[in-house]
């Protein structure tokens, strides 16, 4: 079934283009495993000082100095504990996502990580872009991580099909204002944009901004309460 009057398809990643299990078990597991080493190697890099301060702030401290004092631990251990604490609650925090993206970069570029994507995704991307539909990504993962994900997929480099990327620097994924900003950046009417996600609250935000919406019912996704108004899809093959 095709959505009407499409100019752009905006895609979530986890639970929409990629299995939740891959993101949670493989990618998050890799980030946890490599976290301490990454921090040890990079703690003295002054270009990353704003990231350390932002991560500390997301963990409830004003900056890295305050975090170190609060935890009574050296900077590397304080940051590690802060990051693990945020990961444990699956925080959609911008600094945490930036840190994870930097760690994943090494994994993707070494070949240790290969993005798992649902088998209908590559052919849908080809079909949509060939027909003139603009495809973009909106994920809580950093823009850098998104690019790496679609560059190093099991189906090869898919970035040629993707015209733009958005993360939480645009705004929270459940807020209507975030989708208004995305529509303005794309330069298309919100009503001509279809947002696909597995999270009803995100779709509610997009719908409030005037976008078309589609709820993805992928294998492994959490059960969805039937009290919503979003069109449902099992694969991208249903979207012409």
C-alpha positions as CSV (number, residue, x, y, z in Angstrom):
1,X,0.0,0.0,0.0
2,X,1.5,3.4,-0.9
3,X,1.2,6.5,1.1
4,X,-0.2,9.5,-0.8
5,X,1.7,12.5,-2.2
6,X,5.2,11.5,-1.1
7,X,8.2,13.7,-1.6
8,X,10.3,12.3,1.2
9,X,10.6,9.2,3.3
10,X,12.2,9.8,6.8
11,X,13.4,6.6,8.4
12,X,14.2,5.6,12.0
13,X,16.9,3.0,12.2
14,X,16.5,0.7,15.3
15,X,13.4,-1.5,14.9
16,X,12.7,0.1,11.5
17,X,15.6,-0.4,9.1
18,X,17.6,-2.7,11.5
19,X,16.7,-5.3,14.0
20,X,16.5,-4.1,17.6
21,X,18.6,-7.0,18.7
22,X,21.5,-6.0,16.5
23,X,21.6,-2.5,17.9
24,X,21.1,-3.5,21.5
25,X,23.2,-6.6,21.6
26,X,25.9,-6.1,19.0
27,X,26.4,-2.4,18.7
28,X,25.8,-1.5,22.3
29,X,27.8,-4.5,23.5
30,X,30.7,-3.4,21.4
31,X,30.5,0.2,22.8
32,X,30.5,-1.1,26.3
33,X,33.4,-3.4,25.7
34,X,35.6,-0.8,24.0
35,X,34.6,2.1,26.2
36,X,37.4,2.1,28.8
37,X,40.1,1.7,26.2
38,X,38.7,4.5,24.0
39,X,38.6,6.8,27.0
40,X,42.1,5.9,28.1
41,X,43.5,6.6,24.6
42,X,41.6,9.9,24.2
43,X,41.2,11.5,27.6
44,X,44.0,14.0,26.9
45,X,42.7,15.0,23.5
46,X,41.8,18.7,24.1
47,X,39.5,18.7,21.1
48,X,37.3,16.2,23.0
49,X,37.1,18.2,26.2
50,X,33.7,19.6,25.3
51,X,32.4,16.1,24.8
52,X,33.7,15.0,28.2
53,X,32.0,18.0,29.8
54,X,28.7,17.4,27.9
55,X,28.7,13.7,28.9
56,X,29.3,14.7,32.6
57,X,26.4,17.1,32.3
58,X,24.1,14.4,30.9
59,X,25.1,12.3,34.0
60,X,24.0,15.0,36.3
61,X,27.3,16.9,36.9
62,X,28.1,20.3,35.6
63,X,31.3,19.3,33.8
64,X,34.1,16.8,33.9
65,X,35.8,18.4,36.9
66,X,32.5,18.3,38.9
67,X,32.0,14.6,37.8
68,X,35.5,13.6,39.0
69,X,34.9,15.3,42.3
70,X,31.4,13.8,42.7
71,X,32.5,10.3,42.0
72,X,35.9,10.5,43.7
73,X,37.5,8.7,40.7
74,X,40.1,9.6,38.0
75,X,38.6,11.2,34.8
76,X,38.7,8.0,32.8
77,X,36.8,6.0,35.4
78,X,34.4,8.8,36.2
79,X,33.5,9.1,32.5
80,X,33.2,5.3,32.1
81,X,30.8,5.1,35.0
82,X,28.8,8.0,33.7
83,X,28.6,6.5,30.2
84,X,27.6,3.1,31.5
85,X,24.9,4.6,33.7
86,X,23.4,6.4,30.8
87,X,23.6,3.2,28.6
88,X,21.9,1.2,31.4
89,X,18.8,3.4,31.1
90,X,19.1,3.6,27.3
91,X,19.4,7.4,27.5
92,X,18.8,9.2,24.2
93,X,21.5,11.7,25.2
94,X,23.4,13.6,22.5
95,X,26.9,13.4,24.1
96,X,26.5,9.7,24.9
97,X,25.5,9.0,21.3
98,X,28.4,11.0,20.0
99,X,30.8,9.0,22.2
100,X,29.2,5.7,21.0
101,X,29.6,6.8,17.4
102,X,33.3,7.5,17.8
103,X,33.7,4.0,19.3
104,X,31.7,2.3,16.6
105,X,33.8,4.1,13.9
106,X,36.8,1.9,14.7
107,X,34.6,-1.2,14.7
108,X,33.0,-0.5,11.4
109,X,36.2,0.6,9.7
110,X,38.1,-2.5,11.0
111,X,35.3,-4.8,9.7
112,X,34.6,-6.1,13.2
113,X,31.1,-4.4,12.9
114,X,28.9,-4.9,9.9
115,X,25.4,-3.3,10.1
116,X,22.6,-5.8,10.0
117,X,19.7,-4.4,7.9
118,X,16.4,-6.0,7.0
119,X,16.5,-7.6,3.6
120,X,13.8,-5.5,2.1
121,X,15.6,-2.2,2.9
122,X,18.2,-2.1,0.1
123,X,15.6,-2.7,-2.6
124,X,13.2,-0.2,-1.1
125,X,15.9,2.4,-1.0
126,X,16.7,1.7,-4.7
127,X,13.0,1.8,-5.6
128,X,12.2,5.0,-3.7
129,X,15.2,7.0,-4.9
130,X,14.8,5.8,-8.5
131,X,11.2,7.1,-8.4
132,X,12.3,10.5,-7.2
133,X,11.5,10.1,-3.5
134,X,14.0,11.7,-1.2
135,X,15.2,9.4,1.6
136,X,16.5,10.7,4.9
137,X,17.4,9.2,8.4
138,X,16.3,10.5,11.8
139,X,17.8,8.5,14.6
140,X,18.9,9.0,18.2
141,X,22.3,7.7,17.1
142,X,24.7,10.5,16.0
143,X,24.8,11.6,12.4
144,X,28.4,10.2,12.2
145,X,27.2,6.8,13.5
146,X,24.3,6.8,11.0
147,X,26.6,7.4,8.0
148,X,29.0,4.6,9.2
149,X,26.0,2.3,9.7
150,X,24.8,2.7,6.1
151,X,28.3,2.7,4.7
152,X,29.3,-0.6,6.3
153,X,26.1,-2.7,5.9
154,X,25.7,-6.3,5.1
155,X,24.5,-5.2,1.7
156,X,27.4,-2.8,1.0
157,X,27.5,1.0,1.0
158,X,23.9,2.3,0.9
159,X,24.7,6.0,1.4
160,X,24.1,6.8,-2.2
161,X,20.4,6.4,-1.5
162,X,20.3,8.7,1.5
163,X,20.0,12.5,1.1
164,X,20.4,13.6,4.7
165,X,20.7,12.6,8.3
166,X,19.3,14.0,11.6
167,X,20.0,13.2,15.2
168,X,19.0,14.6,18.6
169,X,20.9,17.8,17.9
170,X,17.8,18.6,15.9
171,X,15.6,17.9,18.9
172,X,14.0,15.0,20.9
173,X,12.4,12.4,18.6
174,X,9.1,12.6,20.4
175,X,8.7,16.4,20.0
176,X,6.6,17.8,17.2
177,X,9.0,20.8,16.9
178,X,11.8,18.4,15.9
179,X,9.8,17.3,12.8
180,X,8.9,20.8,11.9
181,X,12.6,21.6,11.9
182,X,13.3,18.6,9.7
183,X,10.6,19.6,7.2
184,X,11.9,23.1,7.1
185,X,15.5,21.8,6.4
186,X,14.2,19.5,3.7
187,X,12.2,22.4,2.2
188,X,9.1,20.3,1.5
189,X,5.6,20.5,3.0
190,X,5.4,18.3,6.1
191,X,2.3,16.6,4.6
192,X,4.5,15.2,1.8
193,X,6.9,13.5,4.2
194,X,6.4,10.0,5.5
195,X,8.1,9.1,8.8
196,X,8.5,5.4,9.6
197,X,9.3,4.3,13.1
198,X,8.6,1.5,15.6
199,X,7.8,3.9,18.4
200,X,4.3,5.3,18.6
201,X,5.3,8.3,20.6
202,X,7.7,9.4,17.9
203,X,5.0,8.9,15.2
204,X,2.7,11.0,17.3
205,X,5.2,13.9,17.3
206,X,5.7,13.6,13.5
207,X,1.9,13.5,13.0
208,X,1.4,16.6,15.2
209,X,3.9,18.4,12.9
210,X,1.8,17.4,9.9
211,X,3.7,14.5,8.5
212,X,2.4,11.2,7.3
213,X,3.3,8.3,9.5
214,X,3.8,4.5,9.4
215,X,4.3,2.1,12.3
216,X,6.8,-0.6,11.6
217,X,5.9,-4.1,12.9
218,X,9.3,-5.7,12.6
219,X,10.3,-9.1,14.1
220,X,11.7,-8.5,17.6
221,X,9.9,-5.2,18.1
222,X,8.0,-4.7,21.4
223,X,4.3,-5.3,21.2
224,X,2.3,-2.2,20.4
225,X,-0.8,-1.0,22.1
226,X,-3.6,-0.9,19.5
227,X,-4.7,2.5,20.7
228,X,-3.1,4.6,17.9
229,X,-4.0,6.0,14.5
230,X,-0.9,5.2,12.5
231,X,-0.9,3.0,9.4
232,X,1.0,-0.2,10.0
233,X,3.6,-1.9,7.8
234,X,5.5,-5.1,8.2
235,X,8.1,-4.4,5.5
236,X,9.2,-1.5,3.2
237,X,7.8,-3.6,0.3
238,X,4.4,-2.4,1.2
239,X,5.4,1.2,0.6
240,X,5.5,1.8,-3.2
